[in-house]
Amino acid sequence: MSSDKKPSEHDYSSTLFLPETNFPMRAGLPQKEPEILARWQKEGLYLKFLPPYCPELNLIEILWRKIKYEWLPLDAYQSFKTMTEALFEVIGGIGSKYRITFA
């Protein structure tokens, strides 16, 4: 799947978003990274490194914020049991009772 597009014409549909980390990578990845990135780019896959904490670009963070601040009732925080029950109810209702739009 090679691409004849110039980098400025890249549509980012084949972009892999990765978090930046402070821990060392295994298997010599930092040394191999330029070679790997060049090969992936040639094949039309691009990497974009995100800041360590970037909730606006991480869909699970957006969903969790919605669950935590809008859908969970206050009494869910009374005990582990009530929290578990409330979370199962909310998670089970996503798509029917609870809806979210990622836009």
C-alpha atoms as an extended CHARMM CRD file, in Angstrom:
* protein
*
       103  EXT
         1         1  MET       CA              0.0000000000        0.0000000000        0.0000000000  PROA      1               0.0000000000
         2         2  SER       CA              2.4510000000        2.6510000000       -1.0900000000  PROA      2               0.0000000000
         3         3  SER       CA              1.4310000000        6.2530000000       -1.4840000000  PROA      3               0.0000000000
         4         4  ASP       CA              2.4410000000        8.7870000000       -4.1200000000  PROA      4               0.0000000000
         5         5  LYS       CA              1.1520000000       11.6480000000       -1.9790000000  PROA      5               0.0000000000
         6         6  LYS       CA              3.5060000000       14.3570000000       -0.8330000000  PROA      6               0.0000000000
         7         7  PRO       CA              3.7180000000       14.7900000000        2.9670000000  PROA      7               0.0000000000
         8         8  SER       CA              1.7260000000       18.0270000000        2.7080000000  PROA      8               0.0000000000
         9         9  GLU       CA             -1.0970000000       16.0510000000        1.0450000000  PROA      9               0.0000000000
        10        10  HSD       CA             -1.2310000000       13.4040000000        3.7890000000  PROA      10              0.0000000000
        11        11  ASP       CA             -4.8190000000       12.7930000000        4.9620000000  PROA      11              0.0000000000
        12        12  TYR       CA             -3.7800000000       11.1810000000        8.2860000000  PROA      12              0.0000000000
        13        13  SER       CA             -6.2140000000        8.2680000000        7.8720000000  PROA      13              0.0000000000
        14        14  SER       CA             -3.2270000000        5.9190000000        8.2010000000  PROA      14              0.0000000000
        15        15  THR       CA             -1.7600000000        7.5900000000       11.2810000000  PROA      15              0.0000000000
        16        16  LEU       CA             -0.9290000000        5.7090000000       14.4500000000  PROA      16              0.0000000000
        17        17  PHE       CA             -1.0830000000        7.8790000000       17.5650000000  PROA      17              0.0000000000
        18        18  LEU       CA              1.3170000000        6.8570000000       20.3390000000  PROA      18              0.0000000000
        19        19  PRO       CA              1.9260000000        8.3780000000       23.7580000000  PROA      19              0.0000000000
        20        20  GLU       CA              5.3180000000        9.8310000000       24.5370000000  PROA      20              0.0000000000
        21        21  THR       CA              6.9070000000        7.9960000000       27.4560000000  PROA      21              0.0000000000
        22        22  ASN       CA              9.7110000000        8.6480000000       29.8950000000  PROA      22              0.0000000000
        23        23  PHE       CA             10.6910000000        4.9780000000       30.2010000000  PROA      23              0.0000000000
        24        24  PRO       CA             13.2730000000        3.2910000000       27.9710000000  PROA      24              0.0000000000
        25        25  MET       CA             12.1110000000        1.2720000000       24.9910000000  PROA      25              0.0000000000
        26        26  ARG       CA             13.0970000000       -2.3760000000       24.5650000000  PROA      26              0.0000000000
        27        27  ALA       CA             14.8460000000       -4.1780000000       21.7140000000  PROA      27              0.0000000000
        28        28  GLY       CA             16.9170000000       -1.1620000000       20.6940000000  PROA      28              0.0000000000
        29        29  LEU       CA             13.8930000000        0.6520000000       19.2870000000  PROA      29              0.0000000000
        30        30  PRO       CA             15.3750000000        4.1650000000       19.6300000000  PROA      30              0.0000000000
        31        31  GLN       CA             18.3680000000        3.0920000000       17.5080000000  PROA      31              0.0000000000
        32        32  LYS       CA             16.1430000000        1.3970000000       14.9200000000  PROA      32              0.0000000000
        33        33  GLU       CA             13.4370000000        4.0730000000       14.9800000000  PROA      33              0.0000000000
        34        34  PRO       CA             14.6010000000        6.2200000000       12.0100000000  PROA      34              0.0000000000
        35        35  GLU       CA             14.8170000000        3.1390000000        9.7860000000  PROA      35              0.0000000000
        36        36  ILE       CA             11.4350000000        1.8230000000       10.9410000000  PROA      36              0.0000000000
        37        37  LEU       CA              9.7280000000        5.2180000000       10.5590000000  PROA      37              0.0000000000
        38        38  ALA       CA             11.1060000000        5.6460000000        7.0390000000  PROA      38              0.0000000000
        39        39  ARG       CA              9.8570000000        2.2030000000        6.0250000000  PROA      39              0.0000000000
        40        40  TRP       CA              6.3970000000        2.8180000000        7.5150000000  PROA      40              0.0000000000
        41        41  GLN       CA              6.1480000000        6.2450000000        5.8850000000  PROA      41              0.0000000000
        42        42  LYS       CA              7.0610000000        4.7060000000        2.5360000000  PROA      42              0.0000000000
        43        43  GLU       CA              4.1590000000        2.2780000000        3.0630000000  PROA      43              0.0000000000
        44        44  GLY       CA              1.7750000000        5.1300000000        3.9470000000  PROA      44              0.0000000000
        45        45  LEU       CA              1.7190000000        4.6850000000        7.7280000000  PROA      45              0.0000000000
        46        46  TYR       CA              2.5780000000        7.6970000000        9.8420000000  PROA      46              0.0000000000
        47        47  LEU       CA              3.2710000000        7.9900000000       13.5710000000  PROA      47              0.0000000000
        48        48  LYS       CA              2.1890000000       10.9340000000       15.6740000000  PROA      48              0.0000000000
        49        49  PHE       CA              3.4560000000       11.1210000000       19.2280000000  PROA      49              0.0000000000
        50        50  LEU       CA              1.0420000000       12.6140000000       21.7460000000  PROA      50              0.0000000000
        51        51  PRO       CA              1.9570000000       14.3730000000       24.9640000000  PROA      51              0.0000000000
        52        52  PRO       CA              2.0620000000       12.0140000000       27.9870000000  PROA      52              0.0000000000
        53        53  TYR       CA             -1.4590000000       13.0510000000       29.0340000000  PROA      53              0.0000000000
        54        54  CYS       CA             -3.7210000000       14.1470000000       26.2220000000  PROA      54              0.0000000000
        55        55  PRO       CA             -7.3630000000       13.3850000000       27.1130000000  PROA      55              0.0000000000
        56        56  GLU       CA             -8.8770000000       15.3960000000       24.2650000000  PROA      56              0.0000000000
        57        57  LEU       CA             -7.2590000000       13.0070000000       21.7570000000  PROA      57              0.0000000000
        58        58  ASN       CA             -7.8630000000        9.8120000000       23.7180000000  PROA      58              0.0000000000
        59        59  LEU       CA            -11.4480000000        8.6130000000       23.2190000000  PROA      59              0.0000000000
        60        60  ILE       CA            -11.5010000000        6.4310000000       26.3420000000  PROA      60              0.0000000000
        61        61  GLU       CA            -10.6560000000        9.5130000000       28.4400000000  PROA      61              0.0000000000
        62        62  ILE       CA            -13.5820000000       11.3930000000       26.9050000000  PROA      62              0.0000000000
        63        63  LEU       CA            -15.8980000000        8.4600000000       27.6200000000  PROA      63              0.0000000000
        64        64  TRP       CA            -14.6140000000        8.0870000000       31.1880000000  PROA      64              0.0000000000
        65        65  ARG       CA            -15.1100000000       11.8200000000       31.8700000000  PROA      65              0.0000000000
        66        66  LYS       CA            -18.7250000000       11.5100000000       30.6630000000  PROA      66              0.0000000000
        67        67  ILE       CA            -19.3190000000        8.4470000000       32.8770000000  PROA      67              0.0000000000
        68        68  LYS       CA            -17.6610000000        9.9910000000       35.9140000000  PROA      68              0.0000000000
        69        69  TYR       CA            -19.1590000000       13.4790000000       35.8360000000  PROA      69              0.0000000000
        70        70  GLU       CA            -22.5180000000       13.0600000000       34.0900000000  PROA      70              0.0000000000
        71        71  TRP       CA            -23.8260000000        9.4970000000       34.2110000000  PROA      71              0.0000000000
        72        72  LEU       CA            -22.7550000000        8.1100000000       37.5930000000  PROA      72              0.0000000000
        73        73  PRO       CA            -25.1190000000        9.1130000000       40.3870000000  PROA      73              0.0000000000
        74        74  LEU       CA            -23.5530000000       10.6550000000       43.4900000000  PROA      74              0.0000000000
        75        75  ASP       CA            -24.6670000000        7.7720000000       45.6790000000  PROA      75              0.0000000000
        76        76  ALA       CA            -22.5160000000        5.4260000000       43.5620000000  PROA      76              0.0000000000
        77        77  TYR       CA            -19.5160000000        6.7430000000       45.5010000000  PROA      77              0.0000000000
        78        78  GLN       CA            -20.7760000000        5.4240000000       48.8580000000  PROA      78              0.0000000000
        79        79  SER       CA            -19.0240000000        2.0720000000       48.6340000000  PROA      79              0.0000000000
        80        80  PHE       CA            -17.1920000000       -0.2580000000       46.2950000000  PROA      80              0.0000000000
        81        81  LYS       CA            -20.3810000000       -2.2880000000       45.8800000000  PROA      81              0.0000000000
        82        82  THR       CA            -22.5210000000        0.7020000000       44.8680000000  PROA      82              0.0000000000
        83        83  MET       CA            -19.7770000000        1.9380000000       42.5250000000  PROA      83              0.0000000000
        84        84  THR       CA            -19.4870000000       -1.4640000000       40.8530000000  PROA      84              0.0000000000
        85        85  GLU       CA            -23.2450000000       -1.7710000000       40.4220000000  PROA      85              0.0000000000
        86        86  ALA       CA            -23.5600000000        1.7600000000       39.0290000000  PROA      86              0.0000000000
        87        87  LEU       CA            -20.6540000000        1.2550000000       36.6080000000  PROA      87              0.0000000000
        88        88  PHE       CA            -22.1290000000       -1.9930000000       35.3040000000  PROA      88              0.0000000000
        89        89  GLU       CA            -25.4670000000       -0.2440000000       34.8000000000  PROA      89              0.0000000000
        90        90  VAL       CA            -23.8870000000        2.6840000000       32.9450000000  PROA      90              0.0000000000
        91        91  ILE       CA            -21.5510000000        0.5720000000       30.8070000000  PROA      91              0.0000000000
        92        92  GLY       CA            -24.4060000000       -1.7850000000       29.9470000000  PROA      92              0.0000000000
        93        93  GLY       CA            -26.5220000000        1.1640000000       28.8650000000  PROA      93              0.0000000000
        94        94  ILE       CA            -23.9840000000        2.8140000000       26.5720000000  PROA      94              0.0000000000
        95        95  GLY       CA            -25.5300000000        3.0760000000       23.1390000000  PROA      95              0.0000000000
        96        96  SER       CA            -29.1170000000        2.8990000000       24.3670000000  PROA      96              0.0000000000
        97        97  LYS       CA            -29.7290000000        4.8150000000       27.6040000000  PROA      97              0.0000000000
        98        98  TYR       CA            -26.3590000000        6.5870000000       27.5420000000  PROA      98              0.0000000000
        99        99  ARG       CA            -25.0710000000        8.1170000000       24.3280000000  PROA      99              0.0000000000
       100       100  ILE       CA            -21.9190000000        9.9870000000       23.4280000000  PROA      100             0.0000000000
       101       101  THR       CA            -20.7460000000       11.5930000000       20.2090000000  PROA      101             0.0000000000
       102       102  PHE       CA            -17.0320000000       11.8780000000       19.5130000000  PROA      102             0.0000000000
       103       103  ALA       CA            -16.8140000000       14.9150000000       17.2910000000  PROA      103             0.0000000000
